[in-house]
Amino acid sequence: MIRPDSLRRMRHLPYWIGALAFSAMAVFFLWAEHRAHLLGALPWLLLLACPLLHLGMHGGQSHRGHESRQSANDDYREERPS
């Protein structure tokens, strides 16, 4: 027996298939017409990614980890015989 909620989903299925087909065609034609522009911008996008990745690696320049490293170095110096 078919449940009512599955009938409701099946009724909307053609709309989703149509939207997916339209989106696929739009992406194809945009790629075909603008490929040179997109690939020409690729080196600039890589250069733009460098500083953004640098900021991400530093955690937003908050320098939170320096205090813990400094205290670890002090502990090492205290334990080491002079």
DSSP file (Angstrom, degrees, kcal/mol; ACC not computed):
  #  RESIDUE AA STRUCTURE BP1 BP2  ACC     N-H-->O    O-->H-N    N-H-->O    O-->H-N    TCO  KAPPA ALPHA  PHI   PSI    X-CA   Y-CA   Z-CA
    1    1 A M              0   0    0      0, 0.0     2,-0.4     0, 0.0     0, 0.0   0.000 360.0 360.0 360.0 137.7    0.0    0.0    0.0
    2    2 A I        -     0   0    0      2,-0.0     0, 0.0     4,-0.0     0, 0.0  -0.729 360.0-133.8 -89.6 129.7    1.3    3.5   -0.9
    3    3 A R     >  -     0   0    0     -2,-0.4     4,-1.5     1,-0.1     3,-0.3  -0.481  17.3-119.3 -80.6 153.3    1.4    6.0    1.9
    4    4 A P  H  > S+     0   0    0      0, 0.0     4,-1.9     0, 0.0     5,-0.1   0.847 111.3  55.9 -63.0 -35.7    0.0    9.5    1.4
    5    5 A D  H  > S+     0   0    0      1,-0.2     4,-1.9     2,-0.2     5,-0.1   0.859 106.4  50.6 -68.1 -32.6    3.4   11.2    2.1
    6    6 A S  H  > S+     0   0    0     -3,-0.3     4,-2.3     2,-0.2    -1,-0.2   0.852 108.3  53.0 -72.0 -32.3    5.1    9.2   -0.6
    7    7 A L  H  X S+     0   0    0     -4,-1.5     4,-1.8     2,-0.2    -2,-0.2   0.890 107.8  51.5 -64.7 -39.0    2.4   10.2   -3.1
    8    8 A R  H  X S+     0   0    0     -4,-1.9     4,-1.2     2,-0.2    -2,-0.2   0.910 111.2  47.0 -64.4 -42.1    3.0   13.8   -2.2
    9    9 A R  H  X S+     0   0    0     -4,-1.9     4,-0.8     1,-0.2     3,-0.3   0.900 110.5  52.3 -65.6 -40.1    6.7   13.4   -2.8
   10   10 A M  H  < S+     0   0    0     -4,-2.3     3,-0.3     1,-0.2    -1,-0.2   0.816 104.6  57.0 -67.5 -29.3    6.1   11.5   -6.1
   11   11 A R  H  < S+     0   0    0     -4,-1.8     4,-0.3     1,-0.2    -1,-0.2   0.842 109.9  44.1 -68.8 -33.3    3.9   14.4   -7.3
   12   12 A H  H  X S+     0   0    0     -4,-1.2     4,-1.6    -3,-0.3     3,-0.5   0.550  90.1  90.3 -87.6  -8.9    6.7   16.9   -6.8
   13   13 A L  H  X S+     0   0    0     -4,-0.8     4,-2.3    -3,-0.3     5,-0.2   0.882  80.9  54.9 -59.3 -43.0    9.3   14.7   -8.4
   14   14 A P  H  > S+     0   0    0      0, 0.0     4,-2.4     0, 0.0    -1,-0.2   0.859 106.2  53.4 -61.1 -32.7    8.8   16.0  -12.0
   15   15 A Y  H  > S+     0   0    0     -3,-0.5     4,-2.6    -4,-0.3    -2,-0.2   0.919 109.9  46.7 -66.3 -42.3    9.4   19.5  -10.8
   16   16 A W  H  X S+     0   0    0     -4,-1.6     4,-2.4     2,-0.2    -1,-0.2   0.886 112.0  50.5 -66.7 -38.5   12.7   18.5   -9.2
   17   17 A I  H  X S+     0   0    0     -4,-2.3     4,-2.5     2,-0.2    -2,-0.2   0.919 112.2  47.9 -64.8 -42.2   13.8   16.6  -12.4
   18   18 A G  H  X S+     0   0    0     -4,-2.4     4,-2.6    -5,-0.2    -2,-0.2   0.908 112.2  48.5 -63.6 -42.6   12.9   19.7  -14.5
   19   19 A A  H  X S+     0   0    0     -4,-2.6     4,-2.4     2,-0.2    -2,-0.2   0.890 112.4  49.0 -65.3 -39.2   14.9   22.0  -12.2
   20   20 A L  H  X S+     0   0    0     -4,-2.4     4,-2.3     2,-0.2    -2,-0.2   0.909 112.1  47.9 -66.5 -42.1   17.8   19.6  -12.2
   21   21 A A  H  X S+     0   0    0     -4,-2.5     4,-2.2     2,-0.2    -2,-0.2   0.916 112.9  48.5 -65.0 -43.1   17.8   19.4  -16.0
   22   22 A F  H  X S+     0   0    0     -4,-2.6     4,-2.5     1,-0.2    -2,-0.2   0.914 112.0  49.2 -62.5 -42.9   17.5   23.2  -16.3
   23   23 A S  H  X S+     0   0    0     -4,-2.4     4,-2.5     2,-0.2    -2,-0.2   0.895 110.0  51.3 -64.0 -40.1   20.4   23.7  -13.9
   24   24 A A  H  X S+     0   0    0     -4,-2.3     4,-2.2     2,-0.2    -1,-0.2   0.912 111.9  46.5 -64.3 -41.8   22.6   21.2  -15.8
   25   25 A M  H  X S+     0   0    0     -4,-2.2     4,-2.6     2,-0.2     5,-0.2   0.908 111.7  51.4 -66.5 -40.5   21.9   23.0  -19.1
   26   26 A A  H  X S+     0   0    0     -4,-2.5     4,-2.4     1,-0.2     5,-0.2   0.921 111.4  47.2 -62.4 -43.8   22.6   26.4  -17.5
   27   27 A V  H  X S+     0   0    0     -4,-2.5     4,-2.5     2,-0.2    -1,-0.2   0.916 111.9  51.2 -63.8 -42.6   25.9   25.2  -16.1
   28   28 A F  H  X S+     0   0    0     -4,-2.2     4,-2.5    -5,-0.2    -2,-0.2   0.945 113.6  42.7 -60.8 -49.1   26.9   23.6  -19.4
   29   29 A F  H  X S+     0   0    0     -4,-2.6     4,-2.2     2,-0.2     5,-0.2   0.863 113.6  51.7 -70.0 -35.0   26.2   26.7  -21.5
   30   30 A L  H  X S+     0   0    0     -4,-2.4     4,-2.1    -5,-0.2    -1,-0.2   0.919 112.9  46.0 -64.2 -41.6   27.8   29.0  -18.9
   31   31 A W  H  X S+     0   0    0     -4,-2.5     4,-0.8    -5,-0.2    -2,-0.2   0.912 113.2  49.6 -65.5 -42.3   30.9   26.8  -18.9
   32   32 A A  H  < S+     0   0    0     -4,-2.5    -2,-0.2    -5,-0.2    -1,-0.2   0.877 118.7  37.6 -65.8 -38.0   31.0   26.7  -22.8
   33   33 A E  H  < S+     0   0    0     -4,-2.2    -1,-0.2     1,-0.2    -2,-0.2   0.795 126.8  32.8 -85.5 -28.7   30.6   30.5  -23.2
   34   34 A H  H  X S+     0   0    0     -4,-2.1     4,-2.4    -5,-0.2     5,-0.2   0.168  79.2 112.0-117.2  17.6   32.8   31.7  -20.3
   35   35 A R  H  X S+     0   0    0     -4,-0.8     4,-2.8     1,-0.2     5,-0.3   0.903  79.1  51.7 -59.1 -44.0   35.5   29.0  -20.1
   36   36 A A  H  > S+     0   0    0      1,-0.2     4,-1.8     2,-0.2    -1,-0.2   0.890 111.3  47.4 -63.5 -38.8   38.3   31.4  -21.2
   37   37 A H  H  > S+     0   0    0      2,-0.2     4,-1.3     1,-0.2    -1,-0.2   0.922 114.1  46.5 -68.3 -42.7   37.3   34.0  -18.7
   38   38 A L  H  X S+     0   0    0     -4,-2.4     4,-0.5     1,-0.2     3,-0.2   0.923 115.5  44.3 -66.9 -43.8   37.1   31.5  -15.8
   39   39 A L  H  < S+     0   0    0     -4,-2.8     3,-0.5     1,-0.2    -1,-0.2   0.817 110.0  57.0 -72.1 -28.4   40.4   29.8  -16.7
   40   40 A G  H  < S+     0   0    0     -4,-1.8     4,-0.3    -5,-0.3    -1,-0.2   0.801 107.1  49.0 -68.6 -28.5   42.1   33.2  -17.2
   41   41 A A  H  X S+     0   0    0     -4,-1.3     4,-2.1    -3,-0.2    -1,-0.2   0.570  87.1  90.7 -85.4  -9.7   41.2   34.2  -13.7
   42   42 A L  H  X S+     0   0    0     -4,-0.5     4,-2.1    -3,-0.5     5,-0.2   0.893  83.5  50.1 -59.1 -45.2   42.5   31.0  -12.1
   43   43 A P  H  > S+     0   0    0      0, 0.0     4,-2.0     0, 0.0    -1,-0.2   0.897 111.9  49.5 -61.1 -36.3   46.1   32.2  -11.5
   44   44 A W  H  > S+     0   0    0     -4,-0.3     4,-2.2     1,-0.2    -2,-0.2   0.871 108.5  52.8 -69.2 -35.3   44.7   35.3   -9.8
   45   45 A L  H  X S+     0   0    0     -4,-2.1     4,-1.7     2,-0.2    -1,-0.2   0.872 108.0  51.1 -67.1 -35.5   42.4   33.2   -7.6
   46   46 A L  H  X S+     0   0    0     -4,-2.1     4,-1.1     2,-0.2    -2,-0.2   0.903 110.4  48.9 -66.6 -40.1   45.3   31.1   -6.5
   47   47 A L  H  < S+     0   0    0     -4,-2.0     3,-0.3     1,-0.2    -2,-0.2   0.879 110.9  50.7 -66.2 -36.2   47.2   34.2   -5.6
   48   48 A L  H  X S+     0   0    0     -4,-2.2     4,-1.1     1,-0.2    -1,-0.2   0.836 105.2  57.5 -68.0 -32.0   44.2   35.5   -3.7
   49   49 A A  H  X S+     0   0    0     -4,-1.7     4,-2.8     1,-0.2     5,-0.3   0.787  92.8  70.8 -69.7 -27.4   44.0   32.1   -1.8
   50   50 A C  H  X S+     0   0    0     -4,-1.1     4,-2.3    -3,-0.3    -1,-0.2   0.952 102.2  38.8 -59.5 -54.6   47.5   32.4   -0.5
   51   51 A P  H  > S+     0   0    0      0, 0.0     4,-2.4     0, 0.0    -1,-0.2   0.872 116.0  53.6 -66.4 -32.4   46.9   35.3    2.0
   52   52 A L  H  X S+     0   0    0     -4,-1.1     4,-2.0     2,-0.2    -2,-0.2   0.919 111.0  45.2 -66.4 -41.3   43.5   33.8    3.0
   53   53 A L  H  X S+     0   0    0     -4,-2.8     4,-2.4     2,-0.2    -1,-0.2   0.875 110.4  55.7 -66.6 -36.3   45.1   30.5    3.8
   54   54 A H  H  X S+     0   0    0     -4,-2.3     4,-1.4    -5,-0.3    -2,-0.2   0.927 109.1  46.0 -61.5 -44.8   47.9   32.2    5.7
   55   55 A L  H  <>S+     0   0    0     -4,-2.4     5,-2.4     1,-0.2     6,-0.4   0.886 112.2  51.9 -65.5 -37.0   45.3   34.0    7.9
   56   56 A G  H ><5S+     0   0    0     -4,-2.0     3,-1.0     1,-0.2    -2,-0.2   0.877 106.8  52.5 -66.2 -37.2   43.5   30.7    8.4
   57   57 A M  H 3<5S+     0   0    0     -4,-2.4    -1,-0.2     1,-0.2    -2,-0.2   0.816 108.9  50.5 -68.8 -29.7   46.6   28.9    9.4
   58   58 A H  T 3X>S-     0   0    0     -4,-1.4     4,-0.7    -5,-0.2     5,-0.6   0.442 113.5-117.9 -88.0   1.5   47.4   31.5   12.0
   59   59 A G  T <45S-     0   0    0     -3,-1.0     3,-0.4    -4,-0.3    -3,-0.2   0.878  75.5 -46.1  67.9  37.2   43.9   31.3   13.5
   60   60 A G  T  4<S-     0   0    0     -5,-2.4    -1,-0.2     1,-0.2    -4,-0.1   0.734  96.2 -75.4  78.0  21.5   43.0   34.9   12.7
   61   61 A Q  T  45S+     0   0    0     -6,-0.4    -1,-0.2    -3,-0.1    -2,-0.2   0.810  93.3 134.4  62.1  33.9   46.3   36.3   14.0
   62   62 A S  T  <5 -     0   0    0     -4,-0.7    -3,-0.1    -3,-0.4    -1,-0.1   0.696  52.5-148.1 -86.8 -18.0   45.2   35.9   17.6
   63   63 A H    > < +     0   0    0     -5,-0.6     3,-0.6     1,-0.1     4,-0.4   0.872  40.9 152.3  54.0  42.6   48.6   34.3   18.7
   64   64 A R  T 3   +     0   0    0      1,-0.2     3,-0.5     2,-0.1     4,-0.5   0.814  62.4  57.0 -70.8 -29.8   46.8   32.2   21.3
   65   65 A G  T 3> S+     0   0    0      1,-0.2     4,-1.7     2,-0.1    -1,-0.2   0.578  84.2  80.4 -83.2  -9.1   49.4   29.4   21.3
   66   66 A H  H <> S+     0   0    0     -3,-0.6     4,-2.3     1,-0.2    -1,-0.2   0.872  88.7  54.1 -68.4 -36.4   52.5   31.5   22.1
   67   67 A E  H  > S+     0   0    0     -3,-0.5     4,-2.3    -4,-0.4    -1,-0.2   0.917 109.0  47.9 -64.9 -41.5   51.9   31.6   25.9
   68   68 A S  H  > S+     0   0    0     -4,-0.5     4,-1.8     1,-0.2    -1,-0.2   0.884 112.2  49.4 -69.3 -35.5   51.6   27.9   26.2
   69   69 A R  H  X S+     0   0    0     -4,-1.7     4,-2.1     2,-0.2    -1,-0.2   0.896 110.4  51.2 -67.8 -38.4   54.8   27.4   24.2
   70   70 A Q  H  X S+     0   0    0     -4,-2.3     4,-2.1     1,-0.2    -2,-0.2   0.919 110.2  48.0 -65.5 -43.2   56.7   29.9   26.3
   71   71 A S  H  X S+     0   0    0     -4,-2.3     4,-2.2     1,-0.2    -1,-0.2   0.866 109.9  53.2 -67.6 -33.8   55.6   28.2   29.5
   72   72 A A  H  X S+     0   0    0     -4,-1.8     4,-1.9     2,-0.2    -1,-0.2   0.895 109.0  49.2 -66.3 -38.7   56.7   24.8   28.1
   73   73 A N  H  X S+     0   0    0     -4,-2.1     4,-2.0     2,-0.2    -2,-0.2   0.888 110.0  51.3 -66.7 -38.3   60.1   26.2   27.3
   74   74 A D  H  X S+     0   0    0     -4,-2.1     4,-2.1     1,-0.2    -2,-0.2   0.902 108.8  51.2 -65.2 -40.3   60.5   27.7   30.8
   75   75 A D  H  X S+     0   0    0     -4,-2.2     4,-1.9     1,-0.2    -1,-0.2   0.895 109.5  50.7 -62.8 -39.6   59.6   24.3   32.3
   76   76 A Y  H  X S+     0   0    0     -4,-1.9     4,-1.6     1,-0.2    -1,-0.2   0.898 109.9  49.5 -65.3 -40.1   62.2   22.6   30.2
   77   77 A R  H  < S+     0   0    0     -4,-2.0    -1,-0.2     1,-0.2    -2,-0.2   0.874 110.2  51.1 -67.7 -35.8   64.8   25.1   31.3
   78   78 A E  H  < S+     0   0    0     -4,-2.1    -1,-0.2     1,-0.2    -2,-0.2   0.875 111.9  46.2 -69.7 -36.7   64.0   24.6   35.0
   79   79 A E  H  < S+     0   0    0     -4,-1.9    -1,-0.2    -5,-0.2    -2,-0.2   0.788  94.6  89.0 -76.6 -27.3   64.2   20.8   34.8
   80   80 A R  S  < S-     0   0    0     -4,-1.6     2,-0.1    -5,-0.2    -4,-0.0  -0.535  83.6-120.5 -76.4 130.0   67.5   20.8   32.9
   81   81 A P              0   0    0      0, 0.0    -1,-0.1     0, 0.0    -2,-0.1  -0.445 360.0 360.0 -70.5 143.4   70.6   20.9   35.1
   82   82 A S              0   0    0     -2,-0.1    -2,-0.0    -4,-0.1    -4,-0.0   0.443 360.0 360.0 -87.3 360.0   72.9   23.8   34.6
